[in-house]
Amino acid sequence: MVDVSPPKWHLGHTTWFFENFILANADSSYQLFDKRFNYIFNSYYVSQGDRLSRGNRVSLNRPKLESILAYREHVDQAMEILLNQNNLSDELLNLFEIGLNHEQQHQELLVTDIKYIFSQNPLMPSFQDDEKVQPEPKTKEIEFLKIEEGVYQIGHDSEEFCFDNEKGRHKVYLHEFEFQNRLVNNQEFLEFINNKGYEKPELWLSEGWDWVQENRICAPEYWIKSGKQWQVFTVFGLRDLNLSDTLTRISFYEAKAFARWKGMRLLTEQEWEVACIKFGVNSELNHFQESNCFHLGAAKDNQLMGSNWEWTNSAYLPYPKYEQAAGALGEYNGKFMVNQMVLRGGSCATPKSHFRPSYRNFFHPQLRWQFTGIRLAKK
């Protein structure tokens, strides 16, 4: 799968970020560890020269892991020396902060990429034990939470770190709306499957229906039919489907079709952010990366921050007065603002420090290897 990278590539790429954007520019005495690594570990920065195509990363049997670990140590030592100097510029410190947050994003990708790689192994191995997971047979009862009609402000509003696509705080007008207090669970989506939801073109967007037909999609990612019993590949290996568990690994197309089948809709990203500010900031945060539990049980709270990234019905576009950063870092977010949909909320693989109402994620509508789920709202 073109979107999944080998684990050692993530390690090399996050190291390359510090070498390429900071050390190579801020320290005239710095010696590149291996100039060939720029080609291998550059991801999508066209301005930084030629690079290995994304689909070919999986073929990397060299450099060996030992070489990449040595690369990491080389860059870490140089960064430590640099950061101990006095009078570092604000620009350099800003790059360092972006680099740290960029690495945290790749930690999240590592969890989901490793799971996908393991799912392709015929042995379907586990990479976590299930000692921490307590059975949760009962999920939170559905209630509808209300946001009143009015003019609200969204976008990042503090001096703490954020990515540039969160900036441009602005006002939005929202009609009154009501939304469910938890995410859709496996039982609810199984009802959609049993009702032949994947076979009814009237439920699907045109591109979504083409995607279903071309790829013979009949269930969420990692669901497997064994006789009459559904099973699901988890971080603990193959398990019987737990109906009370929170649904995950869903594409935007599936989320949209399910909402239409239920006679409901998805939230817009503007609605989601306002809802999160009111109902989600005090969430228990049951699931985030540091909890080291990458399995979604039954809902315990509103799930507005943690558990699953939630598909919204909003295209990924710039906010008013958005200014794309100059130079290579302008490629970080801005150039992807086309043909992608916004997700909100973070997941059980997202670092805790990244949870904030303004955080925007984005993916193409057919992708579902991440922890992605559905929240419904009334029409």
N, C-alpha and C positions, 0 to 999 in steps of 0.2 A: 504494500500500500504506500503510495507516494508520500502521504502525509506523515508516515511513521519513520523516525530516524533511529539508527542503532544507538544504544546507550553511550558507547565510547565517543560517538560523534558529538553528543550533547556536551560531554566533558571537554572535548577539544574546542568546540565552538564557543562556549562560555569563557574559556581561557583566552581564545583568540580575541574576543571582544576587548578585554583589558589590554592585551598586547597591542592590538591594532589601533584602537581609538585613544589610548592613554599613553602607554610606554613609548611607542614609536614616535609620538609627537611631543611628549613632555620631557623626555630624557635623551639628550643627544648622545650619551655614551651607551645607551642600551643596544644590545646585540640581539637580533632576532634569533629565536631558538632554531628555527628551520624555515627559510623563506618559502618553501613549498607548502607549508601549512596554511598560508593565506588562501591558496586555491582550494584546499580541502575543506577548511572550516569556515570560510565565508558562507553565510546562508543566502541572503537575497540582496546584499548591498552592491548594486551594480556599479556605483561610484568607486568601490574599493577593488575593482579589477575582476578578472575572470574567476569563475568559481565552478565547483563540481555541481552538476545538476542534482536537484533534490532526489529524483528517482534513482540516482546511481549511488546514493550514500550507503544503501544496503550492501553494495558489492565491496565495501572497504574491508579487506582483510589485512591491510597495512595502512597506516602505521600500527604496530602492536600496541596493546594497552599499556605496556611498560613505557613505551616512548611517549604516549600521551600523558601519563602520570608524571614523567620527568619534565615534560613541557609545562604542566601545571605547576610543579615545584619551582621551575625556573622563573615563571611569570610571577608567582606568589612572592618569591624572594625580592624580585625587582620592585614589585608594588609596595612591599613593606618598606623598602629603602626610600622610595619616592614619597610615601605618605608620612614618613618621619621628618621630612624636610619642612622648614618653616615657609610661610608666605605662599602657600599654594593658592592658585587663582580660584575664584568662584566657578569659572568655567570647568576647570579640571575636577573640582569637587563634585560639580553637577554630573559630569560624565561618570565619575566613580559611583555616585548614587544610582544613576540609571543602570550601570553595569551590575550592581548588586541586585536590583529589582529584576533586571533581565535574567540573571542567573536563577532567581526564585521562580520565574515563569518556566524556565527549563526544568527545574526540579518537578514542577507539576506535570510537564510533558513527559518526563521520564516515567512517572507512575503509569500514565495511560499508554505510553508507547511500549513499555515492558509487558503490560497486560495484553496488548494486541499481539505482540511477538509470541508470547506464551500461548495465546489462543490458536495460533497457526501451527503449533506443535501437536502432532497426533496424540501425544501422551497427555496433553492439556495439564501441564504441571502447575502447582501453586507456587506463589512466592511470598505468601504470608500464612501463618497458622491462624486458626480461628478461635483461639483461646479468649481473645478480647471481646468476641462477639456474643452477646447474650440474646437468646431468642426473644423477639418482640412480636407476639401473636396479634396484638391489638394496635391498630393505628389510630391517630387522632381523628375524631369525628369532624366531618366537613361543616364548616361555618362560612358565612360570607362577611368579609370585612368591607367597610364602606369608606370611600374618600369623597368628600364633598366637592361640589363644583367650585371652581375658583381659579385664580392666577397663582402659580407656584414658581419658585426658582429651582433650577436644577443645574448641575455641574459642580466641579470641585470648588470648595469655598474655604480652604484653610491653607496655612503655610507648609503643611506636611507634604510629603512627596505625592505626586500623581503623574500619570502619563499625559502627554500633550493632548490626546484625544478626549480627555476629561475636562479640559479647560474651555473657557468661553461661557462662564456662568450666565444664564439667561432665563427669561421668564417664559412660561408656557401656560396656556389656558387649557384646563381639563374640564370636561363634563363630569358630573357625578358618575361614579362607577363602583361596582362591587366585585370582589375577587375572592377566590377560595383561600382559606387559611393554611393550606398545605399543598404539597405537590401531588400529582396523580400517582397512584401506586400500581403494582403489578396486576392486582385483581381487576382494577378498573380497565386497564389496557387489554387484559385477556378477554374481557367482554367484547371489546372492539374487534379483536381477532375472531372470536367465536361468531360474531355477527357478520363475518365476512367483510370487515372494513377495508381490507387490502384488495378486495375484488370489486369495489364500488367506485367507478370513475367519478361519479358526481361529488364525492367527498374530497377529491384531490385537485390541487393546482395542476395545470397542464404539464409543467415541467416535472412535478412530483409524480404524476401518473406515468410519464415516460420513464422516470427513474425506477419506479416500482416494476414496470414491465421489463425493462432492459436488464435489470439486476435480479429479477425474480425475488423481490423482497416480500416476505410474508410474516415477519416478526422483528422485534428489536435486535440490535447487535448483540451477539453472544447467546441468544435464546436458541435452543435446540429441541426439536420434538423427538421424544423417545417413546414409541408406541402411542399411548394416550396421555403420557405424562410430559409436561414441559420441564426442561432443565435449563440452567443458565451457567455459563462459564464465569466464575468469579475469581478474585485474587486468591481464594482458597482452593481453586480447581473447580471441577464440574460439580454442581449441586442441584438438587430438586428446586424448582422455582418456589420461592416463598411469596405467597400472594400479598402479604402485608408490607413487604419491602417496597421502598420508594422506587418507582420506575426510573430507569436511566438508560443511556446509550440510544437516544432517540434523535432522529434528524428533524430539521425544521419542517420538512414536508409531512412527516408522520405526526408531528405536533399539531400542525394546521389541520390535517385530515381528522384527527381525533377530536379536536375542538369543534369542528363542523358537525361531526357525528353526534356530539353531545349537545348540539344547539347552543354552543358557547363560543368563546374566542380567546385569543392570547392577549395579554397586556401589551401596550406599547412600551418602549423603554422609558418614556417620560412618565407614564403612569406607574411603572415599576419603581422608579427612583423615589417618587413621592410616597408610594406605599411603603417602601423600605424605611424611609426617614421616620414615618409615623409608627410602623408596626414591627420593623425588623432590627433596629439598632440594639435593642435589648434582648435579641435572640440569644438562646443558650449556647449557640455555636457548637452544636454537638459534633459537627464534622468539619475538620480542617486539617491541613497537612500534618501539623505537629502532633495530632492525636494518633497518627500512624495506624489508622483504621480505614481502609479504602473499600468499605462495603456499606451500602445504604440500607439500613433497617427501616422500621416503621417510623413515621413522623412523630416527633415529640414536641416540636414547637412549630412556628410558622414557616420555618425553612427558608426565610428570605435572605439569610446570609450563611452560606454553607450548604452541604449536602450535594446539590446539583447546580450547574449553570442552567439558567432558565431561558429558553427561547422566547424572544419577544417578537412582536409583529412589526418591528422597525428595521428598515434598511440601515446599514452602517454608513453614516454620512457625517461630515464635519459640523460642529456646532457653529452658531453665529460668531463671527470674528475669530474663527480658528486660524491660527498661523502655523503653517508647517515649518518645523525647525530648519535652519539653514544647513547646508552640507549633508554629509552622509546620514546623520541621525534623522533627517527629514524623511528618510526611507523607513523609519521604524514603524510608523502607523499610517501616515497620511496617504501613501500610495495604494493602500489596500481599501480605500473607501469607495468600493464599487463591487456590486454583485455579491455582497455578503450581508448576513443578518446579525443583529446585535443579540448577545446573551448577557444576562445579568445575574449577580448573586454569589459567584464563586462556587467552589465545590469542595468535596472532602479531600481533594488533592491540592487545593489552593493554600498557599502560606497564610497564616492568620493575619499577618501584618498587611495583607492585600485586601482584606475585607473593608470596604467602604461603599456607601450608597452610590457614589459616582463612577465606580469602576466599570469599564466597558470592555467586554470581550466580543469577538466577532469570528464567524466561520461561514463557509459556503453552506447553503441550505441542505445539501445531501450528506454532510459529514456527521458522524455519530460515534467516533471512537473515544471522545471525551465523556466526562460525566455530564450528560445533558438531559434535561427533563422538561416537564410540562406543568404549568400553572394555568388554571382556567379562570376566566372572568365572564360575567354576564354580558350579553349583548346590549 
